[in-house]
């Protein structure tokens, strides 16, 4: 058995929109299961996303859901999703795409350690870092 760690982002009612946005930036196939698909739940939108998953051609898996009542949604500043790679064109494309409608906190540029690096908060309140290895 192999073990993988995949980020799972809880959002405040914007999971479906976020999943499509991330698919448009990162590529791949997205799937969605709604709360109604599993019998709903008290205080949740039956059309809300209980589980959404994006699997990209690069082997990335990102999962999202709409936060249920009492759950915390993204934007707390405790976790950032980090994309590492060695293709500068791809890194720039990801950074630019994710930054659309969001806020760049560190522009994507060469850093003292030699890599291209940038940080941003996307339009859904999710923090991202993009790092492109200096060897690229």
C-alpha positions in Angstrom: 0.0 0.0 0.0 1.3 3.5 -0.8 0.4 6.5 1.3 -0.3 9.9 -0.1 -1.1 13.2 1.5 -3.7 15.4 -0.3 -4.9 18.8 0.7 -8.6 19.0 1.6 -10.0 22.5 1.7 -13.3 23.4 3.3 -15.0 26.5 1.9 -18.0 28.6 2.9 -20.4 27.6 0.1 -18.1 28.1 -2.8 -16.6 24.6 -3.2 -18.1 23.9 -6.7 -16.9 27.2 -8.1 -13.5 26.8 -6.5 -13.1 23.2 -7.9 -13.9 24.5 -11.4 -11.5 27.4 -11.0 -8.7 25.1 -9.8 -9.4 22.7 -12.7 -9.1 25.6 -15.1 -5.7 26.6 -13.7 -4.2 23.1 -12.9 -6.0 21.0 -15.5 -7.4 17.5 -14.9 -10.7 15.9 -14.1 -13.0 17.0 -11.4 -15.8 15.1 -9.6 -18.5 16.3 -7.2 -20.8 14.6 -4.7 -23.5 16.7 -3.2 -25.0 16.5 0.3 -28.3 15.4 -1.5 -26.4 12.5 -3.0 -26.0 11.1 0.5 -29.3 12.1 2.1 -28.5 15.7 2.9 -28.1 16.8 6.4 -29.6 19.3 8.8 -28.6 22.9 8.0 -26.8 22.1 4.8 -27.7 23.1 1.2 -28.6 19.8 -0.5 -26.8 21.0 -3.7 -23.7 21.9 -1.7 -20.5 20.0 -2.2 -20.0 17.2 0.3 -16.9 16.0 -1.5 -15.2 17.4 -4.6 -12.0 16.1 -6.0 -9.6 17.2 -8.7 -7.0 14.8 -10.1 -4.5 16.5 -12.4 -2.3 15.1 -15.2 0.7 15.9 -13.1 -0.5 13.6 -10.3 -1.8 16.2 -8.0 -5.0 15.6 -6.0 -6.9 18.5 -4.4 -10.1 17.9 -2.5 -12.8 20.5 -1.5 -16.1 20.6 0.3 -18.6 23.2 1.5 -18.1 23.6 5.2 -21.0 22.2 7.3 -22.5 24.2 10.1 -19.9 24.5 12.9 -16.9 23.7 10.6 -14.2 26.2 9.9 -13.8 27.4 6.3 -10.5 28.3 4.6 -9.0 31.7 5.2 -7.7 31.1 8.7 -4.1 31.5 7.7 -2.9 28.3 9.3 -2.2 26.2 6.1 -0.9 27.1 2.7 -0.9 24.8 -0.4 2.5 24.7 -2.0 3.2 23.8 -5.6 6.8 22.8 -6.2 8.2 22.1 -9.7 11.0 22.7 -12.1 9.1 24.1 -15.1 9.2 27.9 -14.9 6.5 28.4 -17.6 4.2 26.0 -15.7 4.9 27.7 -12.4 4.2 31.1 -13.8 1.0 29.9 -15.4 -0.2 28.4 -12.1 0.8 31.5 -10.1 -0.9 33.9 -12.5 -4.1 31.7 -12.8 -4.4 31.2 -9.0 -3.8 34.9 -8.4 -6.7 36.0 -10.6 -9.3 37.6 -8.4 -7.1 37.1 -5.3 -4.2 38.9 -3.6 -0.5 38.4 -4.3 1.4 38.6 -1.0 4.8 37.9 -2.5 5.3 38.4 -6.3 6.7 35.4 -8.2 10.3 36.3 -8.6 13.9 35.0 -8.0 14.6 34.7 -4.3 17.8 34.8 -2.3 17.9 31.0 -2.3 17.9 31.0 -6.1 14.4 29.7 -6.9 11.5 31.5 -8.4 9.0 31.9 -5.5 5.7 33.7 -5.0 2.8 33.6 -2.5 -0.9 34.6 -2.8 -4.3 34.2 -1.4 -6.8 33.1 -4.0 -10.3 34.4 -4.5 -11.6 31.7 -2.1 -9.3 32.7 0.8 -6.9 29.8 0.2 -3.2 30.5 0.7 -0.8 29.2 -2.0 2.9 29.2 -2.5 4.6 28.5 -5.9 8.2 27.5 -6.0 10.2 26.7 -9.2 13.6 25.1 -8.6 16.6 27.2 -9.6 17.8 24.5 -12.0 14.8 25.2 -14.2 
